[in-house]
Amino acid sequence: MSSLAVNFLGIPMASPVIGASGTVGFGLELADYIDMHKVGALSGKGLAPTPWKGNEGVRIAETTSGMLNCIGLENPGAPYFIEHYLPEVRKLGTPFIANMVGKSVEEYAECARILTVPGISALEVNISCPNVKEGGAAFGTDPKQAAAVTKAVKEATSLPVIVKLSPNVTDIVTIAKAVEEAGADGISLINTLLGLAIDTRTRRPILGNITGGLSGPAVKPVALRMVWQVAKAVHIPVCGLGGIMTGEDVVEFMMAGAAAVQVGTANLADPTAMERIVDELDAWCDRNNVRDVNEIVGTLQA
């Protein structure tokens, strides 16, 4: 019998499989489909200090081996979540990681303060948002801005801080080192890749926002490469995500250096995906005489 239990940033988890932000809501809908006690944790829908409306028009487009989305981080705001959702989320008994967003360093810090409450195990900081004060470039594409957000969030909370990195950069390692030096407790990667889909009949983009974030199996090789690079370069735990659809996908990410993983797009295709993936991971460990799943972390021979 294999042990799938992990301790990620001091959070005891039943398995290394976490529900990825934007694909599990706040976990309440999934409870009707899967055994929540098998899931390691949930990373909830991104929350801002105030409600965000999101983008107009078509928001999702299916692509070859994946999907594009331009939801625009629509959310009810952190205060509303704490009042109306968190009491029910706590009843699930699964560790909850609050994913958070902002349009300025000050907004990130404010959101961190609001979300530092009982029932939230950690904060996951999405730095793919545009910095409205600096011309709209994403925080995650500039090491100094990424570090500034990380530092502000760390100063505003007592919870573990995970920084979620954007893959839309030339050198992911430089960004990872910058947030580590700024105090990040962990790193998750990757967020979505920027993509485009075209309706050839109308000669117009399918998405209302023109471009969107690509996720799903199509991005897995890129995600694996970046997880491997970052895990070798930093001294804090890494959580890997990007196209995980099977238990063996989890094994690959952990061999590349991920201490935990997140499952995202698979949940949209199949709401029972996470439980199946955990069961497949357990079966793989049994077949390969792995008694403790932690043994495989960082064992890629390259």
Sequence and secondary structure as in RCSB ss.txt:
>XXXX:A:sequence
MSSLAVNFLGIPMASPVIGASGTVGFGLELADYIDMHKVGALSGKGLAPTPWKGNEGVRIAETTSGMLNCIGLEN
PGAPYFIEHYLPEVRKLGTPFIANMVGKSVEEYAECARILTVPGISALEVNISCPNVKEGGAAFGTDPKQAAAVT
KAVKEATSLPVIVKLSPNVTDIVTIAKAVEEAGADGISLINTLLGLAIDTRTRRPILGNITGGLSGPAVKPVALR
MVWQVAKAVHIPVCGLGGIMTGEDVVEFMMAGAAAVQVGTANLADPTAMERIVDELDAWCDRNNVRDVNEIVGTL
QA
>XXXX:A:secstr
  B  EEETTEEESSSEEE TTTSTTSTTGGGTS GGG  EEE   B SS B    S  EEEETTEEEE     B
  HHHHHHHTHHHHHHT S EEEEE  SSHHHHHHHHHHH STT  EEEEETTSB GGGTS BGGG HHHHHHHH
HHHHHH SS EEEE  S SS HHHHHHHHHHTT SEEEE   EEEE EETTTTEESSTTSEEEEESGGGHHHHHH
HHHHHHHH SS EEEESS  SHHHHHHHHHTT SEEEE HHHHH TTHHHHHHHHHHHHHHHTT SBGGGGTT  
  
